[in-house]
Amino acid sequence: MSDQGYVDYFEVLGVPPDCKPGEVKRTYKKMMKDLVNEIARTKLTEELRDRYLLQMAQLNASFYILRDNEKREQYVQDRDAVIELERAWRAAADSGAEGAEKLRRQFDGAVRHFLSVYTEEAVLEAGRDKDCVEASNWDLAHERHASSVLRHHRQRRYHEIHERLPFVEVTKPEVDWDERRQAVAALIDRKEA
């Protein structure tokens, strides 16, 4: 089981899980300053603008959540719970247990909620935080555009998680390319005749 797809704000900032709020603040300020400088030096395309906006939003959310012990604990609990629910569902699905479908539904609801809270709601909330606004110059224009970028990002993460899950085993079709070539050649010969 991979925890890939689940928002890891410790990884975003590159800080250990036991980091102190002061370390979070220093790291955030340095990373945000570097990002703002990089944006200023770059000729922005629409794709780059969206990517930078997402990076900025994730840095803001990391700082906003990890600097506050209560928010950090809730985030870690929520993340661990959804990862554990995925493990339980996988185990039930692998063993053919009766409760697998119920676990799947619980997991799906939990992952949707987790991603909604930690890739959209908390991110937008962070953009209204005084310290985040000061460091990133985040404003209402950023928030309006970020809403759509964050929604797409949440959906990509949701699909990334679901691509690795044990819904149904799908076998890839086996194609006999020589047979295909012969069939196409026969069709072309008939048309020409």
ABEGO torsion letter per residue (X at the ends): XBABGBBBAAAAAGBBAABBAAAAAAAAAAAAAAAAAAAAABBBBAAAAAAAAAAAAAAAAAAAAAABAAAAAAAAAAAAAAAAAAAAAAAAAAAGBAAAAAAAAAAAAAAAAAAAAAAAAAAAAAAABAAAAAAAGBBAAAAAAAAAAAAAAAAAAAAAAAAABBABBBBBBBBBAAAAAAAAAAAAAAAAX
